[in-house]
C-alpha cells in the first residue's frame, strides 16, 4: 500500500533472480513470513543485502514475528552475520502487535540506517502521523520488559504444539511455519474446499489465495485463539 501511495511500481518476486533486468530501488523482505511462517537464514539474507548493495538499493525487512520462533535460527537483517555491521541502506521494521499483544495500539518502530531514518522522521513530522503520548508510554513499558515476551512466546508455543498435532492427524501437511502465529496447512486441494471443510467443524481459517496465487492450496490457521478454543479445535479435528 505504501509503495502504491508513493507512486512506485511493484515487482513481485520470490527470488531476486526472477526480477530479470528490472532495477528495483527498494527490496522488501518478510522473515519470518506472514502467512507462511517461512524463515530466511543468514546466507539467504546476506545474498539479499549483497545484491541490493551492488545496485544501490534499499532493503526493508519486516521482522514483526522475529520474537516468535519455533523451529529455526531467526536473524535480523541488521545482524552482523548478515550485514557485516554496516547498516547502510538497511531498515528493520518491528511491531508490538505480536509479541506484546498491543495490536489495537498500532505501535511499532523502524531501526537501521540513521540517514534513512532521519528522512523518514522528516516526512512523518510533516504528514502529522504522531503517536499519542499514552501509546508511547505503553510502548516504552513493553520495550523495557522482556519477561512478558517470554511468557507470550511460551503460551503460543503450547498452543502450536496442540493444534499442529491435531491438524497433521486430520491429514494436513504443515509447510514452513517455523515461526509466527500461524500454521500454513494444506491437503493439496483448492483452499476454499479446505475452508469449507474446517467451517463444517466450527473452525475458521483464512484461504491461502487471499495472500496471493501461490497460496491457492493452503489455508492459514491462527494460534491466537484462547487455550480453551485451541483445545476445542484440536478435539474437533481429531474427531
N, C-alpha and C positions, 0 to 999 in steps of 0.2 A: 504494500500500500504506500509506504513512504517513497519507494522508487517511482511509482506512478505519479504521486503528487509532485515529485521533483522534476517530472518530465523525462525521466530516464527510460530507456528501453530495456526490458528484462530478457535475459538469456537464461533459459532453464537447462541445466545440465547436471548429471550425477557425477561427471568427471571432467577435469579441466581439458583433457584432450578432445572431448566432444565439442568444445567451443570452436574448433577449427581455426580459421583465420580471424575470427571475431576478436576484437580488442576490448576487453572489459576494463572499466575504470574502478570497479569495486567488486570484490568476491565475497559473497555471503555464505558462510558455512554454519551448520547447526549440529553440534555434538556436545552431549547426547541429543539425538534427534527426537523431535516430536513430528509424526506419531510413532515412528518405528522403534525408537529406543536404541538405534544403532550408534556405536561409539567409534570415532575416528582416532586411531592410535598416533603415537608420537611421529613415526615415519611418514604417515599419511599427511598429518598437519605440516610437517617440515616441508614436504613437497609442495603443498599449497602455498606456504609462505615464500618459498624459493621461486615458484612460478610467478607469483604476484610481484615480487621484487624485481624480477627480470623485466617486468613490463610496467613498473612504477604504479602498480595498482594497490588499492587499499583492501585489507582483509578485515571483515567484521565477523566475529564469531559469536553466535548465540549460545551462551553457556548456562542457560537458566536451570538446567537439570544436572549441573555438574556435581551437586551435593547429594544426588540420589542415584548412587551407583551400586550395581548388584554383581555383575559378572565380568568387569573389565577395569583396566587401569585407565581412568579418565584424566586427561590433562587439558589445561587451558592453552590457548594459542599464545599466551604470554609466558608460558613455562620456558625456562632457559633451554630445555632439551629440544624445544620446537623452534625458538627464535634466536638462540644463542645470546639471550639477554638484551637484544635490540628490539625495542617496541615500535620502531619507526613504521608508520602506515599500518599499525595493528590496533584494533579495538576489540575488547571483550565486553559483551552485554550480559548483565545479570539481573535477575528479578527476585523479589522477596515473596512472590506469589506462591512459589512451590515449597521450598524448604522451610519457610517461616509461616506459611498459611495466611499470607496477607494479600490474597488475590484482590479483594474488594478495594484495597488501598491504591492499587495501580502504581506500586512503588518499585523502583529498580535503579540501576546505575550503570554507567559505562566507564571503563578504565582502559588505559593503554597509552598511545602516543599523545604526549602532553600538548603538542602543537595542534593536533586534530581536535582534541577535547576543548581547547581554548576557542577554536572556531565554532564548535557545537554550542558552547556556552553563550557565545555572542549571538548566534541565531536564536537560541532558546530565549534569551533575555528579551529580544525584540518581538518574539512571537507571543510572549505573555504566558508561556507554559510553566507557571510557578507551582511548586508542590506546597500544599497547605502546611503551615507550621506544625499542627498536631501529627500529621503524617510523617513529617521529617523527624519528630521526636520518637515516633514509633519505629521508624527505620533505624535511628541511632541505637535504640534499645535492642532491636533484633540483631543488628550487625555486631554488637558488643557481646553477644551471648551465643556461644557455640553449643551449649548443652541442649537447648530446645531443638536445634537442628539434629543433633544426635538422636533425641527422642523421636522426632518425626521420621527420621530415616529408619529406625528400628520398627516403628509402627507400620510403615509401608512395606518393609521387608517381610514382616509376618503376614500381612495381607497378601502379598505377592506369592509367598510360598503356598498359602491355602488355595488361592484362585488359580495359579498356574497349574498346579497338580490336577485340579478338577477340570480345567479347560483341556489339558492333554488327555485326561482319562475319557473325555467326551469325544475324542477323535480329532482334535485340532492339533495343528503344528504351530508352535510359537516361534516366530522368526525374530532375530535380533533381540530387542527388549533387554539389553544388557544394563540399561539404566532408564531412569524416568518413572513416570507414574502410570504407565500403560502396558498392556500386553498386545502385541501385534500378531494376531492369530489368523489362521486360515484352515479351510478344509478343501482348498483348491476348487472352490465353486464360486459363482458370482456373489459378491459381497452382500447384495440385497437379499439373496436367499438365506445367507447366514444370519443377517439381521432379523429376518422374519422367524427363523428357527429359534433364535435366542429369545425373541419377544414372546413367542408362544410359551416360553418357560419363565416369563416375567423378568427377563434380563435385557437391559438396554445396552446397545453397543453402537458405535459410530461406524458407518460404512466407509471402507477404505478409499473408495473412489472420491469421497469428499476432499481428500488430501492430494488428489492427482490421479492420473490414469494408471500409474504403476500400482496403485492400491486396489485395483478392481476386484481382487480375490481375497482381500484381507478385511478384517474389522479391528477397530481399536477398542479395547476393553479397559476401563479405568479402574485404578486401585483406590480411588478417592472416596468410595462409599464407607460407611461405618463398619466396624468389625462385624457387627451383627448381620448387616446386609451382605457383606462378603461371604460370611459363613452360609447364609441362606442361598446365595447364588451358587456356591460350590455344591451344596446339597442338591439343588435342582439339576445341576449339570451331571452329577453322579447318579441321578435317577432315584 
